[in-house]
Amino acid sequence: MTSEMFISSVAFGLFIVCPRMAGMMHVINKHSNASILRTVLVGTLISIPLLLLMVVAFGYIGVWGAIIVCVLTDFAAALIMKEISKRAAVETFIIALFVIVGVKVAPMISGFIVGL
């Protein structure tokens, strides 16, 4: 593995760790008996083609294309989580809504802060 590949991989690995991921892992852990380590490993494999789809959408449509893919996968996760628990599905849906709201509100708040 080249140095550039290693640095890029570490940077990407650090980037995808975010509060949204922590929230989802907490919901899954709280509402299921599944091993969180196995869930993360298998979920990571499932996410690879979805991440590539998001990159392609970003390339063709821009940030809104990536957001559309993100929102659709979040809503799909909420639908799937209802098989474990209705409460888990609702919590997943709320996390998805916060992502959407954050995308809309962040530019307004940052514009206000920078404009001070």
Backbone hydrogen bonds, N-H to C=O, Kabsch-Sander energy under -0.5 kcal/mol:
donor,donor_aa,acceptor,acceptor_aa,energy
6,F,2,T,-2.3
7,I,3,S,-2.7
8,S,4,E,-2.5
9,S,5,M,-2.5
10,V,6,F,-2.6
11,A,7,I,-2.5
12,F,8,S,-2.5
13,G,9,S,-2.7
14,L,10,V,-2.4
15,F,11,A,-2.1
16,I,12,F,-2.2
17,V,14,L,-0.5
18,C,16,I,-0.8
22,A,18,C,-2.2
23,G,19,P,-2.8
24,M,20,R,-2.3
25,M,21,M,-2.7
26,H,22,A,-2.3
27,V,23,G,-2.3
28,I,24,M,-2.6
29,N,25,M,-2.5
30,K,26,H,-2.6
31,H,27,V,-1.9
32,S,28,I,-0.8
39,T,35,S,-2.7
40,V,36,I,-2.5
41,L,37,L,-2.5
42,V,38,R,-2.8
43,G,39,T,-2.6
44,T,40,V,-2.2
45,L,41,L,-1.6
46,I,42,V,-2.3
47,S,43,G,-2.0
48,I,44,T,-0.9
48,I,45,L,-0.6
50,L,46,I,-0.7
51,L,47,S,-3.0
52,L,48,I,-2.1
53,L,49,P,-2.2
54,M,50,L,-2.1
55,V,51,L,-2.1
56,V,52,L,-2.4
57,A,53,L,-2.7
58,F,54,M,-2.4
59,G,55,V,-2.3
60,Y,56,V,-2.1
61,I,57,A,-3.1
62,G,57,A,-0.8
62,G,58,F,-1.3
65,G,62,G,-0.8
66,A,62,G,-1.5
67,I,63,V,-2.4
68,I,64,W,-2.3
69,V,65,G,-2.0
70,C,66,A,-2.4
71,V,67,I,-3.1
72,L,68,I,-2.5
73,T,69,V,-2.4
74,D,70,C,-2.2
75,F,71,V,-2.6
76,A,72,L,-2.2
77,A,73,T,-2.2
78,A,74,D,-2.1
79,L,75,F,-2.1
80,I,76,A,-2.4
81,M,77,A,-2.7
82,K,78,A,-0.9
83,E,80,I,-1.9
84,I,81,M,-1.7
85,S,81,M,-2.5
89,A,85,S,-1.9
90,V,86,K,-2.3
91,E,87,R,-2.7
92,T,88,A,-2.4
93,F,89,A,-2.4
94,I,90,V,-2.4
95,I,91,E,-2.2
96,A,92,T,-2.1
97,L,93,F,-2.3
98,F,94,I,-2.2
99,V,95,I,-1.5
100,I,96,A,-1.9
101,V,97,L,-2.9
102,G,98,F,-2.6
103,V,99,V,-2.0
104,K,100,I,-1.5
105,V,101,V,-3.0
106,A,102,G,-2.5
108,M,104,K,-0.6
109,I,105,V,-2.5
110,S,106,A,-2.9
111,G,107,P,-2.1
112,F,108,M,-2.0
113,I,109,I,-2.5
114,V,110,S,-2.9
115,G,111,G,-1.9
116,L,113,I,-1.0
